[in-house]
Amino acid sequence: MMIRGTGSRWLVAALTASAVLTSGCSHSVDTEELPGTYRDDATGGEIQLASDGTFAATDVSTDSDSGPADFSGR
């Protein structure tokens, strides 16, 4: 296969990266191992995962421009 031009190389690189990331996300997870509290000692942010599928996040920053936020859901 002959690839010509920079645009085609970027397309092939993007498709390859997508395939690698997708295959890494398809691994099954044992949901019995997930519930618990996950804390970032550096920022104080905390995520709590419950066995019923709900979660709560406290003092979590979503980007560098916003302050810490709290949210929860299912």
N, C-alpha and C positions, 0 to 999 in steps of 0.2 A: 504494500500500500504506500503510495507516494503522497506526502502531505506538502502542500504548497502554500506559502504565505503565513504571516504571523497570525492572522485571524483563525485559520484552520488549526494551527497548533494550540491556540488558546481554547478552542472548542474541544479538541481531543483531550487536553489537560483537564478542562472542567468536567467533561463526561467521565473521565477516569476517576477524578476525585469524588464525584457523586456516587459512582459505583462502589468505591471503597468505603465511603461514609455510610451508604445504605446497607451494605453487608455487615458493617459493625453494629448497626442499630437493630438488626434482626435477631440478636441473641435473646433467648428467653430469660426472664428474671423470676426468681423464686420470691413471690410476694410475701411469704412468711418471714423473710430475712430483712425486708425493708422497713417495717414500722420502727420508729424510734425518733430520737432528737439528733439533728445534725447541726453543729455549731461552728461558726468561723471565729476563732479566738481573736484574730486580728481586728475584725470589724464589729464583733458582738452580734452579728446576724445569726438567726436561728430558724431552722425549718423543722417542723414536727410532722411526721407521717404517722397516721393512725391506721390500724388494721382494717377499719371499715371503708378505707379509700379516701378519707378526707385529709386535708393538710392545713397547716397554719404557718405563715412566715412572719417573723418579727424582725424589725430593723434590717430589712434587706434592701440593698441599693441595686437598682436595675441598670444604672449607667453613672458616669462620672458627673453629670450635670444636675442630677436630682438627689434629694436627701433620702435617708432611709424611709421605707414604707412598711406597713403591715397589711397583709391580706390573707385570705383563706378560701378554701373551696373544696370541690370534690372532683 
